[in-house]
């Protein structure tokens, strides 16, 4: 049998067909009738030898194999193709479900920053890649692996949040809708209640002037549904906005039934009382952490029944500057008395609108409507003033 590899080798060296035919390593043995051996070998080569040679694709296959082997190594490019889809999937799920998926690592800003970082790494790796393709079967498989791992990681975080810590499902902030002109936003999720009582959650700090001004609206709403004890007042940070806004410390309030009624609300306050500006409070449950992570942009923040939230101040702190620290230490006492008595033309004017909204939301989640809320005004019931009853009824009619 002719060694066509040897033939090819000698041809590449410039040998003529006659000399090639004479080479013993070629092992060409023509018939006596074939005539000139060189011409006979050349004719045989054109008939069968070319087919015996490897095709261009066959010659290229070792090169492709080497390239694929190189791509399978964990280069910067391949790491990029793995982590971009992994982080992208995690970001998308954490954004769509800030609780429970986004509790461990929130979508914004942390996963968004991580996604931008790995995307830049991939772009840089592709830019500096000088050998091999930028996209191939190996990279496709790597991307698929990244998607699968992203689903596993995000799903695992969500399951741990729900099964281990009992965290709620919360939709993204983009799904929230405004409630009339109240500044409150409706959350399309299930109720946050304790033993049938709607949770009223406050997240703030005593140094914060916006928290200080808003504390009076929450305090007043609570006093109209319950007997509130352990009331302490103070000022926000003197060097901050408003020069020390009077406030009631919400974290220490005690709530007991009013006029023989059962407890109306489950009041929860996460409030930093260190007085150190910038300190934020710790949360006491996964529900509190979930709402703060999903919807709060800082302090203050409020949630009622888990279905309405208010990020930011309820009351303008500048409205209460006439009773700030610079105007005397009796400011908080004056505000407390005027809010309790609903005295017109005093701090109560600054506070009343949001106090009524808080009361209206509580009434809604206690099951009252515009036809039944009037019973709350009786002296044997909660004993609301006629002005408060009228305004709460109006607010309730706009949110039901």
C-alpha positions as CSV (number, residue, x, y, z in Angstrom):
1,X,0.0,0.0,0.0
2,X,1.3,3.4,-1.0
3,X,2.4,5.6,1.9
4,X,0.6,8.7,0.8
5,X,1.9,10.7,3.8
6,X,5.5,10.0,2.5
7,X,4.4,11.0,-1.0
8,X,3.0,14.2,0.3
9,X,6.2,14.9,2.3
10,X,8.5,14.4,-0.7
11,X,6.3,16.5,-2.9
12,X,6.5,19.3,-0.4
13,X,10.3,19.0,-0.7
14,X,10.2,19.5,-4.5
15,X,10.9,15.9,-5.6
16,X,9.6,14.9,-9.0
17,X,7.2,12.0,-9.5
18,X,9.9,9.7,-10.9
19,X,12.1,10.1,-7.8
20,X,9.2,9.7,-5.5
21,X,8.2,6.5,-7.2
22,X,11.7,5.1,-6.7
23,X,11.8,5.9,-2.9
24,X,11.5,2.6,-1.1
25,X,9.6,4.2,1.8
26,X,6.8,5.1,-0.6
27,X,6.3,1.4,-1.2
28,X,5.0,1.9,-4.7
29,X,5.2,-1.3,-6.8
30,X,3.7,-0.7,-10.3
31,X,2.7,-3.4,-12.7
32,X,5.2,-4.1,-15.5
33,X,2.6,-2.9,-18.0
34,X,2.2,0.5,-16.3
35,X,5.0,2.0,-18.1
36,X,6.9,5.0,-16.6
37,X,6.6,4.6,-12.7
38,X,6.5,8.3,-12.1
39,X,3.6,8.8,-14.4
40,X,1.8,5.8,-13.0
41,X,2.3,7.1,-9.4
42,X,1.0,10.5,-10.4
43,X,-2.1,9.0,-12.1
44,X,-2.8,6.8,-9.1
45,X,-2.4,9.8,-6.8
46,X,-5.0,11.8,-8.7
47,X,-7.3,8.8,-8.7
48,X,-7.0,7.8,-5.0
49,X,-4.3,9.6,-3.2
50,X,-6.1,12.9,-2.9
51,X,-9.1,11.1,-1.3
52,X,-6.7,9.5,1.1
53,X,-5.4,12.9,2.2
54,X,-7.2,14.7,5.1
55,X,-9.7,17.3,4.1
56,X,-9.3,21.0,5.1
57,X,-11.9,20.5,7.8
58,X,-10.0,17.4,9.1
59,X,-6.8,19.3,9.1
60,X,-8.5,22.1,11.0
61,X,-10.1,19.9,13.6
62,X,-7.0,19.6,15.8
63,X,-6.8,23.4,15.7
64,X,-10.4,23.7,16.7
65,X,-9.9,21.2,19.5
66,X,-7.0,23.2,20.8
67,X,-9.0,26.4,20.6
68,X,-11.9,24.7,22.5
69,X,-9.5,23.4,25.0
70,X,-8.2,27.0,25.5
71,X,-11.7,28.3,25.8
72,X,-12.6,25.7,28.5
73,X,-9.9,27.1,30.7
74,X,-11.1,29.7,33.2
75,X,-9.9,32.8,31.5
76,X,-11.1,36.3,32.3
77,X,-13.4,36.1,29.3
78,X,-15.0,32.9,30.5
79,X,-15.4,34.2,34.1
80,X,-17.2,37.2,32.6
81,X,-19.6,35.1,30.6
82,X,-20.4,33.2,33.8
83,X,-20.9,36.0,36.3
84,X,-22.7,38.5,34.0
85,X,-25.8,36.2,33.6
86,X,-25.5,35.0,37.2
87,X,-25.6,38.5,38.7
88,X,-28.2,39.7,36.1
89,X,-30.6,36.9,37.1
90,X,-30.1,37.6,40.8
91,X,-30.6,41.3,40.3
92,X,-33.8,40.8,38.3
93,X,-35.3,38.5,40.9
94,X,-34.2,40.7,43.8
95,X,-35.7,43.7,42.1
96,X,-39.0,41.9,41.4
97,X,-39.2,40.6,44.9
98,X,-37.2,42.9,47.3
99,X,-38.5,40.6,50.0
100,X,-37.5,37.9,50.4
101,X,-35.0,37.6,47.5
102,X,-33.5,41.1,48.0
103,X,-33.1,41.0,51.8
104,X,-29.6,39.5,52.0
105,X,-28.3,41.7,49.1
106,X,-30.7,44.4,47.9
107,X,-31.1,44.8,44.1
108,X,-30.4,48.5,44.5
109,X,-27.7,49.6,44.9
110,X,-25.6,46.5,45.7
111,X,-26.6,44.0,43.0
112,X,-26.9,46.8,40.4
113,X,-23.3,47.8,41.2
114,X,-22.1,44.2,41.1
115,X,-23.8,43.7,37.7
116,X,-22.1,46.9,36.4
117,X,-18.8,45.6,37.7
118,X,-18.9,42.2,36.1
119,X,-20.2,43.6,32.8
120,X,-17.2,46.0,32.7
121,X,-14.9,43.0,33.4
122,X,-16.4,41.1,30.5
123,X,-16.2,44.1,28.1
124,X,-12.5,44.5,29.0
125,X,-11.8,40.8,28.6
126,X,-13.4,40.8,25.1
127,X,-11.6,44.0,24.1
128,X,-8.2,42.6,25.0
129,X,-8.9,39.1,23.5
130,X,-6.5,38.7,20.6
131,X,-6.8,34.9,20.0
132,X,-9.8,32.7,19.6
133,X,-13.4,33.7,19.1
134,X,-15.3,36.0,21.4
135,X,-18.3,33.8,21.3
136,X,-18.4,30.0,20.9
137,X,-20.2,26.8,22.0
138,X,-18.0,26.8,25.2
139,X,-19.1,30.3,26.1
140,X,-22.8,29.5,25.3
141,X,-22.6,26.7,27.8
142,X,-20.9,29.0,30.3
143,X,-23.7,31.5,30.0
144,X,-26.3,28.8,30.5
145,X,-24.4,27.7,33.6
146,X,-24.5,31.3,34.9
147,X,-28.2,31.6,34.4
148,X,-28.8,28.3,36.3
149,X,-26.5,29.3,39.2
150,X,-28.2,32.7,39.4
151,X,-31.6,31.0,39.7
152,X,-30.3,28.6,42.3
153,X,-28.6,31.4,44.4
154,X,-31.6,33.8,44.2
155,X,-34.1,31.1,44.8
156,X,-32.1,29.8,47.8
157,X,-32.0,33.2,49.4
158,X,-35.7,33.6,48.9
159,X,-36.6,30.2,50.3
160,X,-34.4,30.8,53.4
161,X,-36.1,34.1,53.9
162,X,-39.6,32.6,53.8
163,X,-39.1,29.2,55.4
164,X,-36.5,30.1,58.1
165,X,-37.2,33.8,58.9
166,X,-40.9,34.0,57.9
167,X,-40.3,37.1,55.6
168,X,-43.2,38.4,53.5
169,X,-43.3,38.7,49.8
170,X,-43.1,42.3,48.7
171,X,-43.4,43.6,45.2
172,X,-40.9,46.2,43.7
173,X,-41.4,49.9,44.6
174,X,-42.3,50.5,40.9
175,X,-45.6,48.7,41.6
176,X,-46.7,51.1,44.4
177,X,-49.5,53.5,43.6
178,X,-50.3,56.9,45.2
179,X,-53.2,57.2,47.6
180,X,-55.0,60.4,46.6
181,X,-52.9,63.4,47.7
182,X,-51.9,62.0,51.0
183,X,-48.2,61.2,50.2
184,X,-49.0,57.5,51.2
185,X,-48.4,54.7,48.7
186,X,-50.5,51.5,48.4
187,X,-48.6,48.2,48.4
188,X,-50.3,45.3,46.5
189,X,-49.5,42.6,49.1
190,X,-51.1,40.7,51.9
191,X,-51.8,42.3,55.3
192,X,-49.2,42.7,58.1
193,X,-51.1,42.0,61.3
194,X,-50.7,40.5,64.7
195,X,-53.6,38.6,66.2
196,X,-55.9,40.4,63.8
197,X,-54.5,43.9,64.6
198,X,-53.0,45.9,61.8
199,X,-49.4,46.7,62.4
200,X,-48.4,50.4,62.6
201,X,-44.7,50.6,62.0
202,X,-42.4,53.6,62.5
203,X,-38.7,53.6,61.5
204,X,-36.8,56.7,62.6
205,X,-34.3,58.4,65.0
206,X,-34.6,61.0,67.7
207,X,-31.8,63.1,66.1
208,X,-33.8,63.4,62.8
209,X,-35.9,66.7,62.5
210,X,-38.2,65.1,60.0
211,X,-38.9,62.2,62.3
212,X,-39.4,64.6,65.2
213,X,-42.0,66.7,63.4
214,X,-43.8,63.6,62.1
215,X,-43.8,61.8,65.5
216,X,-46.7,64.0,66.6
217,X,-49.0,62.8,63.8
218,X,-48.4,59.1,64.7
219,X,-48.7,59.8,68.4
220,X,-52.0,61.7,68.0
221,X,-53.5,58.9,65.8
222,X,-52.5,56.3,68.4
223,X,-54.1,58.3,71.3
224,X,-57.4,58.4,69.4
225,X,-57.5,54.6,69.2
226,X,-55.9,53.6,72.5
227,X,-54.6,54.8,75.9
228,X,-51.0,55.8,75.3
229,X,-48.6,55.8,78.2
230,X,-44.9,56.2,79.0
231,X,-44.9,59.5,77.0
232,X,-41.5,61.2,76.8
233,X,-40.6,64.3,74.8
234,X,-37.3,65.8,73.6
235,X,-35.8,67.7,70.7
236,X,-34.1,66.6,67.5
237,X,-30.5,67.5,66.9
238,X,-30.0,71.2,67.7
239,X,-27.5,71.6,64.9
240,X,-29.7,70.1,62.2
241,X,-32.7,71.5,60.3
242,X,-35.0,73.6,62.4
243,X,-32.6,74.0,65.3
244,X,-34.0,71.3,67.5
245,X,-37.6,70.3,66.6
246,X,-39.8,69.2,69.5
247,X,-40.8,65.5,69.4
248,X,-42.4,62.7,71.2
249,X,-40.2,59.5,71.6
250,X,-42.3,56.8,69.9
251,X,-40.2,53.8,70.7
252,X,-41.1,54.0,74.4
253,X,-44.9,54.3,74.1
254,X,-47.2,51.8,75.8
255,X,-50.5,51.0,74.2
256,X,-53.5,49.8,76.1
257,X,-57.2,49.4,75.2
258,X,-59.4,52.5,75.3
259,X,-62.8,52.7,76.9
260,X,-63.1,48.9,77.3
261,X,-62.3,48.1,73.7
262,X,-59.8,45.4,72.7
263,X,-56.4,46.4,71.3
264,X,-56.8,48.3,68.1
265,X,-53.3,48.2,66.6
266,X,-50.0,46.5,67.0
267,X,-47.7,49.5,67.2
268,X,-44.0,48.8,66.4
269,X,-41.3,51.4,66.5
270,X,-37.7,50.9,65.4
271,X,-36.1,54.2,66.6
272,X,-32.5,55.1,67.3
273,X,-32.4,57.1,70.5
274,X,-28.6,57.6,70.7
275,X,-28.8,61.2,69.5
276,X,-25.8,60.6,67.2
277,X,-26.6,62.1,63.8
278,X,-26.6,59.5,61.0
279,X,-27.2,56.5,63.3
280,X,-30.0,54.3,61.9
281,X,-32.1,52.0,64.1
282,X,-31.9,48.2,64.1
283,X,-35.0,46.3,63.0
284,X,-36.5,43.7,65.3
285,X,-38.1,41.3,62.8
286,X,-37.9,40.2,59.2
287,X,-41.1,42.1,58.4
288,X,-39.6,45.3,59.6
289,X,-36.4,44.6,57.7
290,X,-38.3,43.7,54.6
291,X,-40.3,47.0,54.4
292,X,-37.3,49.1,55.2
293,X,-35.2,47.4,52.6
294,X,-37.9,47.5,49.9
295,X,-39.3,50.9,50.4
296,X,-37.5,53.2,52.8
297,X,-34.9,55.6,51.5
298,X,-33.7,56.5,55.1
299,X,-35.6,57.9,58.1
300,X,-38.4,58.4,58.7
301,X,-40.5,55.6,57.2
302,X,-44.0,54.4,58.1
303,X,-46.1,51.4,57.2
304,X,-49.7,50.6,58.2
305,X,-51.1,47.0,57.9
306,X,-48.2,46.4,55.4
307,X,-50.5,47.7,52.7
308,X,-49.7,51.5,52.8
309,X,-46.3,53.0,53.3
310,X,-44.9,56.5,53.6
311,X,-41.2,57.1,52.9
312,X,-40.1,60.5,54.1
313,X,-41.6,63.1,56.4
314,X,-45.3,63.4,57.3
315,X,-45.0,66.9,58.8
316,X,-42.8,69.8,57.6
317,X,-40.3,70.4,60.5
318,X,-40.2,74.1,59.7
319,X,-43.8,74.4,60.7
320,X,-42.8,73.6,64.3
321,X,-39.7,75.9,64.5
322,X,-41.6,78.4,66.7
323,X,-41.4,75.8,69.4
324,X,-37.9,74.6,68.7
325,X,-35.0,74.4,71.2
326,X,-33.8,77.9,70.5
327,X,-37.2,79.3,71.7
328,X,-37.2,77.5,75.0
329,X,-37.1,74.1,76.6
330,X,-40.9,74.1,77.1
331,X,-41.6,73.6,73.4
332,X,-42.3,69.9,73.5
333,X,-44.8,70.3,76.4
334,X,-46.6,73.1,74.5
335,X,-46.8,70.9,71.4
336,X,-48.0,67.9,73.4
337,X,-50.8,69.9,75.1
338,X,-52.0,71.6,71.9
339,X,-52.0,68.3,69.9
340,X,-53.9,66.5,72.6
341,X,-56.5,69.3,72.8
342,X,-56.6,69.8,69.0
343,X,-56.2,73.6,69.6
344,X,-56.6,75.5,66.4
345,X,-53.8,77.9,65.3
346,X,-51.2,76.0,67.2
347,X,-48.9,73.1,66.5
348,X,-52.0,71.0,65.9
349,X,-52.5,72.9,62.6
350,X,-49.1,71.5,61.4
351,X,-49.9,68.0,62.5
352,X,-53.6,67.4,61.9
353,X,-53.7,66.5,58.2
354,X,-51.4,63.5,58.5
355,X,-52.8,62.5,61.9
356,X,-56.2,62.1,60.2
357,X,-54.7,60.1,57.3
358,X,-53.1,57.7,59.8
359,X,-56.4,57.3,61.6
360,X,-58.3,56.8,58.3
361,X,-55.9,54.0,57.3
362,X,-56.2,52.3,60.7
363,X,-60.0,52.5,60.5
364,X,-59.9,50.9,57.0
365,X,-57.9,48.0,58.2
366,X,-60.0,47.6,61.3
367,X,-62.9,47.0,58.9
368,X,-64.7,50.4,59.1
369,X,-66.1,52.2,56.1
370,X,-67.8,55.6,55.6
371,X,-71.1,54.2,56.9
372,X,-69.8,52.7,60.1
373,X,-66.9,55.0,61.0
374,X,-69.3,57.4,62.6
375,X,-69.6,55.0,65.6
376,X,-66.0,55.8,66.6
377,X,-67.0,59.3,67.6
378,X,-69.2,58.4,70.6
379,X,-67.9,59.0,74.1
380,X,-68.4,55.3,74.9
381,X,-66.4,54.4,71.9
382,X,-63.1,56.1,71.0
383,X,-64.4,59.6,71.7
384,X,-63.2,61.5,68.7
385,X,-63.9,65.2,68.2
386,X,-66.5,66.2,65.6
387,X,-63.8,67.8,63.4
388,X,-61.6,64.7,63.5
389,X,-64.5,62.4,62.8
390,X,-65.6,64.5,59.8
391,X,-62.1,64.6,58.3
392,X,-61.3,60.9,58.9
393,X,-64.6,60.0,57.2
394,X,-63.7,62.1,54.2
395,X,-60.2,60.6,54.0
396,X,-61.6,57.1,54.4
397,X,-64.0,57.6,51.5
398,X,-61.1,58.4,49.2
399,X,-59.1,55.3,50.0
400,X,-61.8,52.6,50.0
